[in-house]
Structure formats: structure tokens, C-alpha cells
Amino acid sequence: MEDKYFKVEFAIPEYVQTVARMLIKEGFQCYLCGGALRDICMAIEPEDYDLATNALPEQMLQIFPKAVSTGIKFGTVVVLIREKDGFPTYEVEVTTFRSEEKYIGGRWPTEVEFVSDIDKDLERRDFTWNAMAFDFSSAELDGSQEIKEWTVYDPFDGRADLKKKLVRAVGDPVERFTEDGLRAFKACRMAAQLGFEIEQKTLDAITKTLSVAAQVSMERIRDEFMKMLKNSEKPSIGVEYMRKAGLLKLFMPELLEGVGFEQKIFHKHDVYNHLLRTLDLSPVGVRLAALLHDIGKPRKAMPDGHFYGHDREGEEMAIKIMKRMRFSRAEIKRVANLVRNHMFYYPTIEDGATSREQEQFESKKWTDSAVRRFIARVGEDAIDDLFALRMADASANPEGIWDPGEIEELQKRISEVREKDMALKVTDLKIRGDDIIKLGVKKGPEVGEILKKLLDEVIEDPSLNTKENLEKIVKDMIK
């Protein structure tokens, strides 16, 4: 039995000790389990602490009358603990030891049996390093938050897998993924988040249980996928595991169209691998757009190696994918906008350019109105994200023709234009819909169309943005 235990040093927060002490005082067992213990073993400070106990939910509610019983069917209550001064209030999730059977919908057990044995509880958990447990009864819970050496129970060699940087399912991996289809996605997410490999039997089990994973709701898949994109240094690790295991085709089959699809001009990698490289080089806020920015290329491939119109195609595909995954309308609009506009090119010129090069540069140079049209089309709030996507896209392609000065120069021009009084959206106009109706236009869609036309005029010539000038233009339109 000794090989099932190891020692590790860590400090136990006072509010966690309080919960454990109250359970133990009433004669119950209490263990620290799950992600918090995994993080402790990796020298990472946990964000939250989940406890396990043999106390039944109704018994916990008697001990903690102010606890929230949102997951009571599955034995979970959320205990609220206040510091001595009353602020802040901490939440500690406490769950009764349980075993689960007869899962439906790829996720939910129809039968939950509360048990008194910690081993029974640990053996139904997902991965080995989430099935370790620290027994609070072995600790001196005096409120001290000093770092001390504690003994951790490790029946499935989770610590060894942490050292090997391995994602391995508890017990029979096919059973684990048959119980809960979301675990397959989580395995890929954790591999990316921790920088681990998925153990081969565990990876094979994902492929064998795809029918279960396919039953998981798109909302759950979306949340797991976005956790991976946001919390991983190299999210491409998880995407590639999802492709290998067959998960990717369940929610984003369009991405597979780029696998092996060569880009003959100015590109070293196929479409799929370029998207993964761009994803890894992007800041968190644009990662989904980075993964999708060239997704339309395979459908717009030309014999000469170009992909004319792939930005528009990619926009439509991104909208379809994100609707399928139940993203909000605002997020769909934001990402689709970045995909649609990622192909912008701003001309630059080096010092010492010839007169011919200078002449060509002047012919391509953006006017103030061109800059205003660019800002209006992209949206002021999206400019910085678009620049970040453009730089990641270029950096991911070592064979591309890319001048970082392009972004710097365009930023300067945008700053110059922004300093001037300008209208970039309909609400910036010095005329309103009611004013147009008073001039004789019937209330309805035509008013909006007129406002859009007025905005186009003002973007070209900002001096027109006075009520008098705009009313004159409307009168001419009516005539």
C-alpha cells in the first residue's frame, strides 16, 4: 500500500480548513480531490478547491445551512464561507462520495449511488491525476496557512503520469469515455492546457467511443473547445488530437478540408497546418478567428494557386460553424468580421527607393477617405484585433512576403485620421431619421437606406457632415 502514497508540500487556505474541520467535527470524512490537488502537485496555485465527503447532501445542509444545493441530485452542495471581517465570501464545492451507472445523452448518469468509500468515488473519475486524494483528518487544521508536508493518496499513479506529462484515463478508458462523452473533448483540452501527451490506449478509446461523444450537446463542446483555445499556450495540440481521434469531424468538419491541401504560392504549409500555426501565434482574443481565417481556401482554390474570394467564403463558413456551436450573435459577428477583413494590404516604401518605386507607392497610397472607409468597414473596436490576426497570420508563414512596417504605418495613418472630426457610423451623422421623415420620406426601410448613403458621402468628404448639407443631399435624392 505504501506505493499508493506520496508526500507533497503545500499550504491549505483557512476557509478550506474551516469547511473540512466542520465536517470532521460532525464525524464525517473529508478529502481534497480533483484539479486543485493536481495543480498543487504541479506547483500551481489552485483557483478553487473541491472537497469530497461521506456526508450525505441533506447532512451537509444541516452542517452548512447557508450552502447552495444546486447539484444536490448528484450529491454536490456549494458551501459559502466568509472571512472573519465578513468579506470576501469564498465558495467551496463539496460532493458526497458516489458511484454512477446507466448514462444517457452521452453524459448524465440515471443512477447515482452515494457510497461511504473514497476508493469507490475515485475509481469513477476521469484521469489518473484527478483521482488523487488528500485526507484532511491526517492534517492539523489549526487555521495556519504555512506550507507543510502532507501525504496524498494516489491509487492510480496520477503523480507518475504528471511526471511523464501524460493524460491517462482511470481504469478502463473505454468505460470512462462511454460514461461521459465530454471526457473525450476534455482529454484533448487538458493535453493542450498542460502540454501533455495522451496515452495511446486512452487516445484509442476516444476513437472507439465517438458515438457517445456525438451525443454531447454543442454548447458543452463549444465551452470545452473555447477553454482549450483560451487556456493553452499551444492550443494546436488539442485541435490535432481532436483530429486524430475523430472528434473534430463531429463539430467542425470544415477544418478537415484543409488537411493536406497545399498552398503553392508563398506558403510552406498546407491550409490546415497554417491555421494551427496562426492559432498558436495569436493572442487569446482572436484565436477562434485565427483558426478559421483561411478555412475557405480549399473551396476557392484556382488552378494558378490563388484563392480569390476565400475571405468571403471563410466568413460564411465561420458563421455556419459558430451557429452550429451555439455561439452568441455578437461573438459570431465579431469573429466573422475578422475573417472577412483579414486580407487587407497597406503599401509601404523603404528609404532610398527609386523614383519609379516612389511613383508606384504614391499610386497605391491610401487617401484619408480610404482610411476612413477601412475603419468604418472593420469597426473601430475591431481594428486592434484585426492587426493582431494579420501579424499572427504573416508570422505563421515564413515564406510569405511580409513587412511588419505595414501595420505600424497603417496605425500611424489611422491615428492621424482619427484626430480629425469624422463620421464612421450612422449615429455620427448630424442628421437623424426623424429629420429625413420631416423632409418628405415615408417612415420605413427607405430612411435607413438614405442614412447609409449619407454616411458614404460623409466618409468621402467629412465637411459634408452638417445638418444643412445633409438635408440638401436628401432633398436632391427625393427629387
MOPE-V27472 format. One record per backbone hydrogen bond with DSSP energy under -0.5 kcal/mol. NH is the residue of the N-H (numbers start at 0). CO is the residue of the C=O. Records with the same first field share a line. If there is no record, write none. Layout:
BEGIN
NH: CO / CO
END
This chain:
BEGIN
3: 0
4: 1
5: 151
7: 149
9: 147
12: 10
16: 12
17: 13
18: 14
19: 15
20: 16
21: 17
22: 18
23: 19
24: 20
25: 21
26: 23
27: 22
30: 51
31: 133
32: 30 / 49
33: 129 / 131
35: 32
37: 33
38: 34
39: 35
40: 36
41: 37 / 38
42: 39
43: 38
49: 32
50: 92
51: 30
52: 94
53: 28
58: 55
59: 55
60: 56
61: 57
62: 58
63: 59
66: 63
67: 77
68: 66
70: 75
71: 68
73: 70
74: 71
75: 70
76: 93
77: 67
78: 76 / 91
80: 78 / 89
82: 87
85: 82
89: 80 / 87
91: 78
92: 48
93: 76 / 91
94: 50
95: 74
96: 52
98: 112
100: 110
103: 107
106: 103
107: 103
109: 100 / 101
110: 100
112: 98 / 110
113: 111
114: 96
117: 115
120: 116
121: 117
122: 118
123: 120
124: 121
127: 167
129: 126
130: 127
132: 152
133: 31
134: 132 / 150
135: 29 / 133
137: 134
138: 135
140: 138
141: 139
147: 9
149: 7 / 147
151: 5
152: 132
153: 3
156: 153
160: 156
161: 157
162: 158
163: 159
164: 160 / 161
165: 160
166: 196
167: 165
169: 125
172: 170
175: 171
176: 172
177: 173
178: 174
179: 175
180: 105
181: 105
182: 179
183: 180
184: 180
185: 181
186: 182
187: 183
188: 184
189: 185
190: 186
191: 187
192: 188
193: 189
194: 190
195: 190
196: 164
198: 166 / 196
202: 198
203: 199
204: 200
205: 201
206: 202
207: 203
208: 204 / 205
209: 206
211: 208
212: 208
213: 209
214: 211
215: 212
220: 216
221: 217
222: 218
223: 219
224: 220
225: 221
226: 222
227: 223
228: 224
229: 225
230: 226
231: 227
233: 191
234: 231
236: 233
237: 234
238: 234
239: 235
240: 236
241: 237
242: 238
243: 239
244: 240
245: 241
246: 241
247: 241
249: 246
250: 246 / 247
251: 247
254: 251
255: 252
256: 253
257: 254
258: 255
260: 257
261: 259
263: 261
264: 304
265: 263
270: 260
271: 257
273: 269
274: 270
275: 271
276: 272
277: 273
278: 274
279: 275
280: 276
281: 277 / 278
285: 282
286: 283
289: 285
290: 286
291: 287
292: 288
294: 291
296: 293
298: 295
299: 295 / 296
300: 297
301: 305
304: 301
309: 306
312: 308
313: 309
314: 310
315: 311
316: 312
317: 313
318: 314
319: 315
320: 316
321: 317
322: 318
323: 319
324: 320
325: 322
326: 321
331: 327
332: 328
333: 329
334: 330
335: 331
336: 332
337: 333
338: 334
339: 335
340: 336
341: 337 / 338
343: 340
346: 344
352: 349
357: 353
358: 354
359: 355
360: 356
361: 357
362: 358
363: 359 / 360
364: 360
370: 366
371: 367
372: 368
373: 369
374: 370
375: 371
376: 372
377: 373
378: 374
381: 378
382: 378 / 379
385: 381
386: 382
387: 383
388: 384
389: 385
390: 386
391: 387
392: 388
393: 389
394: 390
395: 391
396: 393
397: 395
399: 396
401: 399
403: 401
405: 402
406: 403
407: 403
408: 404
409: 405
410: 406
411: 407
412: 408
413: 409
414: 410
415: 411
416: 412
417: 413
418: 414
419: 416
421: 419
427: 424
428: 425
435: 431
436: 432
437: 433
438: 434 / 435
439: 436
440: 435
446: 443
447: 443
448: 444
449: 445
450: 446
451: 447
452: 448
453: 449
454: 450
455: 451
456: 452
457: 453
458: 454
459: 455
460: 456
463: 460
464: 461
465: 463
469: 465
470: 466
471: 467
472: 468
473: 469
474: 470
475: 471
476: 472
477: 473
478: 474
END
